[in-house]
Amino acid sequence: MSILHVITGLGTGGAERALFSTLEGGLSRSIPCHVLSLTDKGTYGDRIEALGVPVHALHMKRGLPTAAVISGLRRVIREVRPDILQGWMYHGNLAASLGRFMAPGFPSLAWNVRHSLYGMDGEKTMTRYVIRAGALLSGRPDVILYNSETSRRQHEAFGFSAKRGLVIPNGFDLNRLSPSPERGIAIRKELEIPLDAIVIGHVGRLHPLKDHPRFLRAAVRLIQEESQDIHVVMSGLGVGYDTASLASTIPAGLIARFHLLGERRDVPDLMCAMNVFCQSSWSEAFPNVLGEAMAAGVPCVATDVGDSGPVVGDTGVVVPPSDDEALFCGLRQLLGKSVLERQMLGEAARSRVAACYGREAVVAGYVKLYKELAGRKPHSASGA
């Protein structure tokens, strides 16, 4: 049995991180895998290849695929001869569907949807077409994976096949993501943050759905109204002082309290320096950073989008999305707790991730599914 994972790209993002984590967590040792990126090798390509998994890149540009891209897809599929084609994200799912007709033996087909669908207004024009095409073609894959129950319900309400849906949540490596006062102290020293300061963290690429400005407004207000020494650490692609929409939100007199670090590879270390983590998005399915912060023992304030509420449970604070006052009050609620109370919440959060979202169990779920697909005759080329 062999699997070809077809993904839109391998840059910084939740789906890319989930694919890498699943491969690293044992999938690549259990089943021979290849990865095909429609664009380039991005951030994760080299890391995936270091696992012994071949990575192919088609260097597709924005827009419709060219003849060269389709030819490249066909070449890779003919070379790999997969028993299973696994798409990741909307574009990757459609590419995997196309590839199925190019592959010898008509392999099994799985889609992996990594997105919530609260509406189409926030989507790019081309993405809207791709989502609609996905709904029309959703009877063709043998299974449609989602990483949250919310995402599954939303997509099935939009027209995705309800017969094919299956939820496998994100999984987290509890060994890599663990509390470490030593690493936290090292980060604070690097950033010149006092060891006794309160650090609020935020991690996410710069994108409207992550709602960085709303988080910054809440953080600024907290610093202005609270007597505690509060610092803010933010990391993510595009998150820097050279981004006008972010820099303009921070008053000049408070610049020293904000640490906008851009993209970092040491996010687990950054989380060890945080006292509180905030996920401020107005749209998510299952945000990886939320599970990572919880696994690191950091209590979280999260907006009630996707499965964030069920993930956090009673280990943190869940607030409505797109609500300045609610986000501010949620953060103030955690800051108002004692050091011991926050520590106890952080321990409960880590225990919750270990019990519900451990990577070993998630990888086992993928392996079980792939073995079932390999032993199953595809339902048909027509989606019957």
Buried (B, 14 or more C-beta within 10 A) or exposed (E): BBBBBBBBBBBBBBBBBBBBBBBBBBBBBBBBBBBBBBBBBBBBBEBBEEBEBBBBBBEBEEEEBEEEBBEBBBEBBEEBEBBBBBBBBBBBBBBBBBBBEBBEEEBBBBBBBBBBBBEEEBBEEEBEEBBEBBBEBBBBBBBBBBBBBBBBBBBBEBEBBEEBBEBBBBBBBBEEBBBBEEBBBBBBEBBEBEEEBBBBBBBBBBBEBBBBBBBBBBBBBBBEEBEEEBBBBBBBBBBBEEBEEBBEBBEEEBEEBBBBBBBBEBBBBBBBBBBBBBBBBBBBBBBBBBBBBBBBBBBBBBBBBBBBBBBBEEBBBBBEBBBEEBBBBBBBBBBEBEEEEBBBBBBBBBBBBBEBBBBEBBBBBBBEBBBEBBEEEBBEEEEE
